[in-house]
Amino acid sequence: MDIDLPFYLFWGVVITGAIWLGDTLFFAKARAEANQPKDGDADEPAIVEYARSFFPVLLLVFVIRGFVAEPYQIPSESMLPTLEVGDFILVNKYAYGLRMPVFKEKLLSVGEPARGDIMVFVPPHDHRYFIKRVIGIPGDRVAYADKRLVINGRELPYEFVRTFQDPRLPFSSVEYQEEIGGVKHKIHHSRRSERARSWVVGEGEYLMMGDNRDNSTDSRAWGMAQEENVVGKAVAVWAHKEPGWNLPTFEKNRWLGDSGSVPAE
């Protein structure tokens, strides 16, 4: 997302509310008295009329998007095969607690991200929303070598699914079923080599990876996601739109699993 919609919604609410309130407190009465001899009805300035009309609409959208749920479209292939480019997902904004939009202050703690969740957040290097899978939570020791994850000394269970050829790559790719935090989901990786890595996840931090492991810019590149930048938990795919001049379809609608993943077949 290149547009910080919560920011503009917040200031839209503030400005329209201030105009409407200011007019009500300081100008409306005097205007009504001045117009009473004519027709008993005071003509509002256009800016006040617009503010009074837009304020409740902007406030409702701000509250829903800021505290309840927010739609988000998948922009890249980093979460294949779980999420496809063009998927519209619904993000539960209160799954991890209520936050004040824009200011990011937590108002109420409800839950914490768990391993296996698909989480929307703002990464440390970019102002846009990113979506990845939670791999490590505070206190975890995570190692990644030979395309396999080891968390706190235990290698995650993997089950081979298939080998396939991505036409954009000169080498074949592999699909596995990975299980993390009790959540089974499919991942893709290529046969391209990658150096071994290890991390210790600090307090208020989360190690994030895409399911398309070799085609995802994630914590391996820019570090940990911070707790204060968590947006919410992906809970459903509610529509899909192919790139270009195509209408959205609802054939791929589905709930994501209990921990934010597609249940394994």
VEXDREN-2710 file (C-alpha; in Angstrom, 1 decimal):
% VEXDREN-2710
k/r/px/py/pz
1/MET/0.0/0.0/0.0
2/ASP/1.6/3.3/-1.1
3/ILE/-1.2/5.5/0.4
4/ASP/-1.3/5.8/4.1
5/LEU/-5.1/5.7/4.2
6/PRO/-5.5/5.7/8.1
7/PHE/-3.4/8.9/8.2
8/TYR/-5.6/10.7/5.7
9/LEU/-8.8/9.3/7.3
10/PHE/-7.7/10.5/10.7
11/TRP/-7.0/14.0/9.5
12/GLY/-10.2/14.0/7.5
13/VAL/-12.2/13.2/10.7
14/VAL/-10.3/15.8/12.7
15/ILE/-10.7/18.6/10.1
16/THR/-14.4/18.0/9.2
17/GLY/-15.3/17.5/12.9
18/ALA/-13.5/20.7/13.9
19/ILE/-15.2/22.7/11.2
20/TRP/-18.7/21.3/12.1
21/LEU/-18.1/21.7/15.9
22/GLY/-16.6/25.2/15.5
23/ASP/-19.5/26.4/13.4
24/THR/-22.0/24.9/15.9
25/LEU/-20.4/26.6/18.9
26/PHE/-19.5/30.0/17.5
27/PHE/-21.3/30.8/14.3
28/ALA/-24.6/28.9/13.8
29/LYS/-26.6/30.7/16.4
30/ALA/-25.6/34.2/15.2
31/ARG/-26.3/33.2/11.6
32/ALA/-29.7/31.8/12.5
33/GLU/-30.6/35.0/14.3
34/ALA/-29.4/37.2/11.4
35/ASN/-31.5/35.2/8.9
36/GLN/-34.6/34.8/11.1
37/PRO/-36.5/37.9/9.7
38/LYS/-36.1/36.5/6.2
39/ASP/-37.2/32.9/6.2
40/GLY/-36.4/31.5/9.7
41/ASP/-33.6/29.2/8.2
42/ALA/-29.9/30.0/8.3
43/ASP/-27.9/29.2/5.1
44/GLU/-24.8/27.2/6.0
45/PRO/-21.5/28.0/4.2
46/ALA/-20.6/25.3/1.7
47/ILE/-17.6/24.3/3.7
48/VAL/-19.7/23.7/6.8
49/GLU/-22.3/21.8/4.8
50/TYR/-19.6/19.5/3.4
51/ALA/-18.0/19.0/6.8
52/ARG/-21.3/18.1/8.4
53/SER/-22.1/15.6/5.6
54/PHE/-18.6/13.9/5.4
55/PHE/-17.8/13.8/9.1
56/PRO/-20.0/10.8/10.1
57/VAL/-19.0/8.8/7.0
58/LEU/-15.3/9.4/7.5
59/LEU/-15.6/8.6/11.2
60/LEU/-17.4/5.3/10.5
61/VAL/-14.8/4.2/7.9
62/PHE/-12.0/5.3/10.3
63/VAL/-13.4/3.3/13.2
64/ILE/-14.0/0.1/11.1
65/ARG/-10.7/0.2/9.3
66/GLY/-8.7/1.3/12.4
67/PHE/-10.2/-1.0/15.0
68/VAL/-12.2/-3.8/13.4
69/ALA/-11.1/-5.0/10.0
70/GLU/-9.3/-3.8/6.9
71/PRO/-9.2/-5.1/3.3
72/TYR/-5.8/-5.6/1.7
73/GLN/-4.7/-6.8/-1.8
74/ILE/-1.8/-9.1/-2.2
75/PRO/0.7/-7.3/-4.4
76/SER/3.5/-9.9/-4.9
77/GLU/4.3/-13.6/-5.1
78/SER/6.1/-13.8/-1.8
79/MET/3.3/-15.8/-0.1
80/LEU/2.8/-18.3/-2.9
81/PRO/1.3/-20.9/-2.8
82/THR/-0.8/-19.8/0.2
83/LEU/-1.8/-16.4/-1.2
84/GLU/-1.8/-15.4/-4.9
85/VAL/-1.2/-12.0/-6.5
86/GLY/-4.6/-10.3/-6.7
87/ASP/-6.1/-12.0/-3.7
88/PHE/-8.1/-9.7/-1.5
89/ILE/-7.7/-10.6/2.2
90/LEU/-9.5/-9.5/5.3
91/VAL/-7.2/-8.4/8.1
92/ASN/-8.5/-8.7/11.7
93/LYS/-7.3/-5.5/13.4
94/TYR/-8.1/-6.5/17.0
95/ALA/-6.7/-10.1/16.9
96/TYR/-3.5/-8.8/18.6
97/GLY/-5.1/-5.9/20.6
98/LEU/-6.6/-2.6/19.8
99/ARG/-4.3/0.1/18.6
100/MET/-4.9/3.8/18.0
101/PRO/-4.5/4.2/14.2
102/VAL/-1.7/6.6/13.1
103/PHE/-0.3/6.9/16.6
104/LYS/0.2/3.1/17.1
105/GLU/-0.5/3.2/20.8
106/LYS/-2.0/0.0/22.1
107/LEU/-5.3/0.6/23.9
108/LEU/-6.2/-2.9/24.8
109/SER/-4.2/-6.2/24.8
110/VAL/-6.2/-9.1/23.3
111/GLY/-3.6/-11.6/22.1
112/GLU/-0.2/-12.0/20.7
113/PRO/1.1/-13.2/17.3
114/ALA/1.7/-16.9/17.2
115/ARG/4.1/-19.0/15.1
116/GLY/2.3/-19.8/11.8
117/ASP/0.1/-16.7/11.8
118/ILE/-0.1/-14.7/8.6
119/MET/0.5/-11.2/9.7
120/VAL/0.2/-7.7/8.2
121/PHE/2.7/-5.2/9.5
122/VAL/4.9/-2.3/8.6
123/PRO/8.6/-3.4/8.2
124/PRO/11.5/-1.4/9.6
125/HIS/12.7/-0.2/6.1
126/ASP/9.4/0.8/4.4
127/HIS/6.2/2.7/5.2
128/ARG/4.0/0.3/3.3
129/TYR/2.1/-2.8/4.6
130/PHE/3.8/-6.1/4.2
131/ILE/2.3/-9.6/4.7
132/LYS/4.4/-12.6/5.8
133/ARG/4.2/-15.6/8.0
134/VAL/5.3/-15.4/11.7
135/ILE/8.2/-17.8/12.1
136/GLY/9.8/-16.7/15.3
137/ILE/8.3/-15.0/18.4
138/PRO/10.1/-13.3/21.3
139/GLY/12.6/-15.6/22.9
140/ASP/12.9/-18.0/20.0
141/ARG/16.2/-19.2/18.6
142/VAL/15.7/-19.8/14.9
143/ALA/18.1/-21.4/12.4
144/TYR/17.6/-21.7/8.6
145/ALA/19.8/-24.0/6.6
146/ASP/19.3/-26.3/3.6
147/LYS/15.8/-24.7/3.1
148/ARG/14.7/-26.0/6.5
149/LEU/13.8/-24.2/9.7
150/VAL/14.9/-25.2/13.2
151/ILE/13.2/-23.5/16.1
152/ASN/14.5/-23.8/19.6
153/GLY/16.5/-26.9/18.6
154/ARG/13.7/-28.7/16.8
155/GLU/13.5/-29.0/13.1
156/LEU/10.0/-28.3/11.7
157/PRO/8.2/-31.3/10.1
158/TYR/8.4/-31.3/6.2
159/GLU/6.6/-33.4/3.7
160/PHE/7.5/-33.4/0.0
161/VAL/4.6/-32.5/-2.3
162/ARG/6.0/-32.1/-5.8
163/THR/8.7/-30.7/-8.1
164/PHE/7.7/-28.1/-10.7
165/GLN/9.3/-25.8/-13.2
166/ASP/8.8/-22.1/-12.9
167/PRO/9.2/-20.7/-16.5
168/ARG/11.0/-17.7/-15.2
169/LEU/13.8/-19.7/-13.5
170/PRO/16.5/-21.8/-15.0
171/PHE/16.2/-24.5/-12.3
172/SER/13.3/-26.5/-10.9
173/SER/11.4/-25.6/-7.7
174/VAL/10.0/-27.8/-5.0
175/GLU/6.8/-27.6/-3.0
176/TYR/6.8/-28.9/0.6
177/GLN/4.2/-29.0/3.3
178/GLU/5.6/-27.3/6.4
179/GLU/4.1/-27.5/9.9
180/ILE/4.8/-24.7/12.4
181/GLY/2.8/-23.9/15.5
182/GLY/0.4/-26.7/14.7
183/VAL/-0.4/-25.1/11.3
184/LYS/0.2/-27.1/8.1
185/HIS/0.8/-25.0/5.0
186/LYS/2.6/-25.3/1.7
187/ILE/5.8/-23.6/0.8
188/HIS/7.8/-23.1/-2.4
189/HIS/11.6/-23.0/-2.7
190/SER/14.0/-23.4/-5.6
191/ARG/17.1/-25.5/-5.7
192/ARG/19.3/-22.3/-5.5
193/SER/21.7/-22.5/-2.6
194/GLU/21.4/-20.1/0.3
195/ARG/23.8/-19.6/3.2
196/ALA/22.8/-20.8/6.6
197/ARG/21.4/-18.2/9.0
198/SER/20.4/-18.0/12.6
199/TRP/18.6/-15.5/14.8
200/VAL/17.6/-14.8/18.4
201/VAL/14.2/-13.1/18.5
202/GLY/14.2/-10.2/21.0
203/GLU/11.4/-8.9/23.1
204/GLY/8.7/-7.2/21.0
205/GLU/10.2/-8.6/17.8
206/TYR/8.9/-11.2/15.2
207/LEU/10.9/-13.1/12.6
208/MET/8.9/-13.0/9.4
209/MET/9.2/-15.1/6.2
210/GLY/7.2/-15.5/3.0
211/ASP/6.0/-19.0/2.0
212/ASN/7.7/-18.5/-1.3
213/ARG/11.0/-18.7/0.4
214/ASP/13.4/-17.9/-2.4
215/ASN/11.2/-15.1/-3.8
216/SER/10.5/-13.2/-0.6
217/THR/12.1/-10.1/0.8
218/ASP/11.6/-10.6/4.5
219/SER/13.4/-10.7/7.9
220/ARG/16.4/-12.4/6.2
221/ALA/17.0/-9.1/4.4
222/TRP/15.7/-6.3/6.7
223/GLY/15.6/-7.8/10.2
224/MET/12.7/-8.2/12.7
225/ALA/9.2/-6.8/12.5
226/GLN/8.5/-4.7/15.6
227/GLU/5.5/-5.1/17.9
228/GLU/4.4/-1.5/17.6
229/ASN/4.2/-1.9/13.8
230/VAL/1.9/-4.9/13.8
231/VAL/-1.3/-4.1/11.8
232/GLY/-3.3/-7.3/12.2
233/LYS/-3.9/-10.9/11.3
234/ALA/-5.0/-12.2/7.9
235/VAL/-8.2/-14.3/8.4
236/ALA/-9.9/-14.7/5.0
237/VAL/-9.6/-14.4/1.3
238/TRP/-12.8/-12.7/0.2
239/ALA/-12.1/-12.0/-3.5
240/HIS/-9.6/-12.4/-6.3
241/LYS/-8.7/-10.2/-9.2
242/GLU/-6.3/-11.2/-12.0
243/PRO/-4.0/-8.4/-13.2
244/GLY/-5.3/-6.1/-15.9
245/TRP/-8.8/-5.3/-17.0
246/ASN/-10.5/-8.2/-15.2
247/LEU/-13.4/-8.2/-12.8
248/PRO/-13.0/-9.6/-9.3
249/THR/-14.2/-13.1/-8.7
250/PHE/-15.3/-14.9/-5.6
251/GLU/-14.4/-18.5/-6.7
252/LYS/-11.3/-18.6/-4.5
253/ASN/-12.9/-17.3/-1.3
254/ARG/-11.9/-19.1/1.8
255/TRP/-11.2/-18.7/5.5
256/LEU/-7.6/-18.9/6.5
257/GLY/-6.8/-21.5/9.2
258/ASP/-7.1/-21.0/12.9
259/SER/-3.6/-19.7/13.1
260/GLY/-3.8/-17.7/9.9
261/SER/-2.9/-20.4/7.3
262/VAL/-4.6/-22.4/4.7
263/PRO/-5.3/-25.8/6.2
264/ALA/-3.3/-28.6/4.6
265/GLU/-5.2/-30.9/2.2
END
